Amino acid sequence: MLDDSKPLFVAVAEQIEDGILDGTYAEDDPVPSTNELAAFLRINPATAGKGFNLLVDAGVLIKRRGIGMFVAPGAREALRQRRRLAFQDQFIAPLLREAAQLGISAEDLADMITKEVAR
């Protein structure tokens, strides 16, 4: 459920982000409490809290004193933009570098992608 290749609190934050992106948590909706999420994932509440704090610091979640954490207005689109940039850096740029080394033209690469999507 959580990605073991990164710190646990980062994986917690990404899980909440995924829920925002897939519509599980809409803007202005509450997210599970630190204790609820920690119990569900069987992790230390402090670790879950650290993940939530990453999202608060990034403006994805807002704290409402006494009632919990909520998805910030505009969070979904901000996450999409941030992840698109990360996708470009992590996947597209290396793909283009490798294609250039192999002598694959942009047109050939586009054809390969189109064929793969059609499978």
C-alpha positions in Angstrom: 0.0 0.0 0.0 2.8 2.4 0.9 5.9 2.8 -1.2 8.8 1.2 0.7 11.4 3.0 -1.5 11.0 6.4 0.2 10.6 7.6 3.7 7.3 6.5 5.3 6.1 10.1 6.0 6.6 11.0 2.3 4.7 7.8 1.2 1.9 8.9 3.6 1.8 12.4 2.0 1.7 10.8 -1.5 -1.1 8.5 -0.5 -3.2 11.5 0.5 -2.2 13.3 -2.7 -3.3 10.3 -4.7 -6.7 10.5 -3.0 -7.0 14.1 -3.9 -6.1 13.5 -7.5 -8.5 10.6 -7.9 -11.3 12.4 -6.3 -11.5 10.5 -3.0 -10.9 13.8 -1.2 -12.5 16.8 -2.9 -11.5 20.4 -2.3 -12.8 21.6 1.1 -13.5 18.0 2.2 -11.9 16.7 5.4 -9.1 14.1 5.2 -8.7 11.3 7.8 -7.2 12.4 11.1 -3.6 11.6 11.9 -4.7 9.0 14.4 -7.2 7.4 12.0 -4.7 7.2 9.2 -2.0 5.9 11.5 -4.3 3.1 12.8 -5.4 2.2 9.3 -1.8 2.0 8.0 -0.4 0.6 11.3 2.2 3.3 11.6 3.2 5.7 14.4 0.9 8.7 14.6 3.9 11.0 14.6 4.9 9.6 11.2 1.5 10.2 9.8 1.5 13.7 11.3 4.8 14.4 9.6 3.3 13.4 6.2 0.3 15.7 6.8 2.6 18.6 7.8 4.4 18.2 4.4 1.0 18.7 2.7 0.1 21.7 5.0 3.5 23.3 4.2 2.9 22.7 0.5 -0.6 24.4 0.7 -2.4 21.1 -0.2 -4.1 20.8 3.2 -5.3 23.4 5.6 -5.7 23.0 9.3 -9.0 24.1 10.8 -8.4 24.4 14.5 -10.4 22.0 16.5 -12.0 20.2 13.6 -9.2 18.7 11.5 -7.5 19.0 8.2 -9.2 19.8 4.9 -8.2 19.8 1.3 -7.2 23.3 0.3 -9.0 25.1 -2.5 -7.0 24.6 -5.8 -5.1 21.7 -4.3 -6.0 19.2 -7.0 -4.9 21.4 -9.9 -1.7 22.4 -8.0 -0.9 18.7 -7.5 -1.5 17.9 -11.1 0.8 20.7 -12.2 3.6 19.6 -9.8 3.3 15.9 -10.8 3.3 16.8 -14.5 6.6 18.6 -14.0 7.9 15.7 -12.0 6.8 13.3 -14.7 8.6 15.3 -17.3 11.8 15.4 -15.3 11.7 11.7 -14.2 10.4 10.0 -17.4 10.2 12.2 -20.5 13.6 13.8 -20.3 15.4 10.5 -19.8 13.3 8.9 -22.5 14.3 11.7 -25.0 17.9 11.4 -24.0 17.9 7.6 -24.6 16.0 8.0 -27.9 18.6 10.5 -29.1 21.4 8.1 -28.2 19.7 5.4 -30.2 19.0 7.6 -33.1 15.2 7.5 -32.7 13.5 10.5 -34.2 10.7 12.3 -32.5 8.3 10.9 -35.2 9.4 7.4 -34.6 9.1 7.8 -30.9 5.6 9.2 -31.3 4.7 6.2 -33.4 6.2 3.8 -30.8 4.1 5.5 -28.1 0.9 5.4 -30.2 1.4 1.7 -30.9 2.0 1.0 -27.2 -1.1 2.9 -26.2 -3.2 0.9 -28.8 -2.1 -2.5 -27.2 
